[in-house]
Amino acid sequence: MEIPILLGRQIDERDVRAGAAVCVVNEVFAKTFFPNENPVGRHFGLGGTPPEDLEIVGVARIARYNSLKGDTPTVSYVPYSQNLRFTGQMTYELRAAGDPLALAESVRRIVSEADPRIPVSNIVTQAKRIDQTISQERTFATLCACFAVLALLIASVGLYGVMAYSVIRRTNEIGIRMALGAERRQLIWMVLREVLAMAVVGLGIGLAAAMTGASLIQSFLFQLKPNDPTALAIAAATLLAATLVAGFGPAAAALASRSMDGVAGRVIYTYPPCSDRRIPV
């Protein structure tokens, strides 16, 4: 399983051949039953009556055992040769260079040759077994992601419509600014400032709500904190990018239209009343 050994040694072929009463325990076991001590060389009882006396020869790093959820239990690893009376079924792991499932028929044949009475069932890859333990959480995350993308699209379309209407209402104002010498990038930035102001307000409300309700989804998170700064930063950056795209479109389209040039061309400046000279811009 390639679980690192932190103290002592791992179980080897000598222990299997000799049927030695040894075991390797995980960190949780060591901290629970031997706090502030070196558990290597210590003994404990395991199993029925009388319990099997086992010697701890190593301590392994914490590894998920049955589920990715919840706390890791105390675990002891023993050689299969000494633990047959406690075993209802056994699981073997094969490490393959290619497709692991391609070895299924070979495994069944080898086991059948050793003992035809032993059935071989439930052959799956480790990745699929892990996926099965989090299938509900994966479905929930997929649905949430789909609804989030849909909400972002709806918000972007709504923002685009609001900003397009706002730009149309300010057509005369923008035309006057252009006639007075304002550059197009300055006018676009004037519109985007309003968009960013709305986005900042929305981000403030959204982040506050996310940090408040993060505890409700904590059980669905694996190796991720409820208020993970990286996840929040990515979400905020995505929202800002969508907001800028939605706001830039109507502003650029309005400034690039011929009607805006016509508004700017019709602006007439009248000098003091005593003068009859009018200069079109």
N, C-alpha and C positions, 0 to 999 in steps of 0.2 A: 504493500500500500504506500510505500515511501513516506511513512510518517517519521519525522526525525526523532532520534533518541537523544534526550537531553542529559540523562545520567545513566551510568552503568552500561549495559550492552543489550543487544536484541536477542531474541530466541533463535538459535541456530540448529543445524542438523544434528549436532551432538545431543542436544536436549530432546529432539524428536526420537532419535534412535534409542536413547537410554530411558525414555519415558520419564524424564526428570520432572519433579513437581515444582516447576518454576513458572514465573509469569512476568509480564511487563504491564505496568499500570500507567494511567495518564496523569497529567498534572493535577486534575481535579481530585483524583483519588489520593495523591500524595499530600495535597494541601488539606484535605478533609480529615484523613486518618493519621497523618504524620506531620502536623504543622511544625515548621521551624526545625525539621529533622531531615536527615538523609534516609530515605526509605529503602535504599538498596541494601539487601541482606536481611531485611526484616521479614517476618512471617505473618500470615493471616489465614483464617479459615474461609473456605468457599464451598457452597453446595449443601448437600443434605446432611443426614445424621449417620455417622459423625462427619463433620465438615472436612473437606480436603485441605490439608495443610500445604500452603504454597509459599515459596520463597520469591521475593521480589528481586529481579536481576536488572531491571532497567525502568526508567521513567520516560514515557513518550510525550510529545507535544500534544496539546489539546486538538482534537479533530472531531468534526461533526460525525455523529454515529447513526442515529435513525432519522433525524429531522434537522432542517436548518433553523427551525423555530425553537424558542425556549433555551434554557440553560443546558450546557453539556453535562451529562451525568458522569458518575464515577464509572470507569471502565477498566477492566483487567483483561489482558490478552494472554491466553494460555495455549500451549501446543495441543493440536487436535488429538494426539496420541494418548494424552493423559485425561482428556475431558469427555470421553465418549458417553459416560453415564449421565452427563448433564445436557447432552446435545439432542434436540429433537430433529434438527436439520442442519446441514452444513452448506456454506456458500464458498465457492472457489473463485478466485480471480485469475484471469489470464491476461497478460499484457501482450498486445499484438502490434506489429509494425504497420499493418494496413487496416482493413476493415475487420473489426473483432468478430462480427456476426458470421464472417466467412469461415470461422473455425468451429461453428456450432456442430456440424455433422461429424467432424473429426473428434470432437469432445465426446459426443454421444457414443461413437464407435469404440473409443478407448475405454470409456467407463463400462460399456457393455461387455467388452472383452475381459475386464477385470472382475466384474460381477454382474450378470444379467438382471439380478433382482433389484439393482439400484436404479431408480428412475432419475432422469435428468430433465429438469423443467425450469421455467422462468429464466431463460437466457436473455439477458439485456445488457446493454452497455452501461457503464457508470454514469455517463452523461444523461442517458435516458432515465435512469433511476433517480438522479437528482432532479430532473425536470418533473418527474411524477410527484415528488414531494412538494413542489412549489407550483403545481399546475393551477390551483385556485388563485394564488397570488399573481401568477403570470397573466391569467385571464383578466383579473381585476386591473392590473397595470395597463394591459393593452386597451381595455375599455376606457380607462381614464385618459390615456394618451390620445385616443381617437376623439373623445369629447373635448379635450383640451385644444387639439388642432382645429376642430370644428368651431369652438368658441373663439379662437384667435382669428379664423377666417371671417366669421360673422362680425366681430368687432372691427376688423380691418375694413370690410366693405362699408359698415356703418360710418366709420371715421372718414373714409374716402368721400362718402356722400355728404357728410356734414361740412367737410372742408371745401368740397366743390361748390356747395351752396354759398358758403361764406365768401369764397373768392368771387363768385358771380355778383354778390351783393356789393362787393367793394371794387367793382370794375372801374368806376369813375375815379375813386381814390387812387387806385394803382396806376391808372392812366395819367393822372396829374403828377404822381411821383415820378413816373417815367419821363414826362415832359420836363420836369425840373432837373432831370439828370440822374435819377436813381438807376443803378445798374440792375440787371435782371437777377443776379445772385443775391443782391441785397433784398429785393422784393421776395424772392423765394425764402430767404432766411426769416423775413418778417412773418411769413405764413407758418413756417416750421416752428417758430417760437411758440405760437399758440398750440401747435400739436404737442410739442414737448412739455408745455405747461400741463396739459391734460394728462399726458403720459406719466408725469411725475406724481400728480395727485393719485392717479390710478395705481401706480406702483406702491405708493405709501399705504394705501388702503389694502392692496393685495398682500404685501409683505406682512403687514400687521395681522391680517386674517390667517395667512399661512403659518406664521410663528405661533399663533394662538391655537390653531387646530392641528398642529403637527403631531401631537400626542395621539390623536385618533387613528392615525395610519402607521404608528410606530411598529405594530406587529407585522406589517407587510413589507418592512424594509430589512434588507440584509446587507451587512457591512456598510451601512450608510446611516448617518445621524439624522434625526427628524428635521433639524434646522441646519442642514449641511450648507456651509457658505458657498461652496462651488456650485451646488445645484440651484441655490437661490440666485447666484450671480448669472448663471446661464439662462435661467428663466427671465430675469430682468433684462438681460441683453437681447434675448429673443423678442420680448415685448417692445423694447425700444426700437429695434430694427424694423419690426412690422409697422410700428407707428410712423416712423420716418418715411417708409416706402408709401404708406397710405396717404400721408400728408404731402409728400413731394409730387405725387402724380397730378392732382388737380392744380397745384400752383404752377408747375412747369407747363401743363397743357394750356392754362389760361394765358400765361405770359407769352406763349409761342403762337397764340391765335392772331389772325389778322384783325379781328375786331378790337383787340387791345391796342394795336398800332393805330387804328382809326381813331380811337378815343384820344390817344396821345396827340395825334395830328390835328384834332379839332380844338385843342386847348388854345385860347387866345388871351394874351396878356394885354391889358389896357393900361397905358401909362397915364400920368396925371390928366385931369379933365380938360385942362387948357390945351392939350395936344390932341390932334385928330389922327395921329399916327398909330396904327395898330400893327403889331408884328405877330404873324402866325408862327407857331412852333411846329 
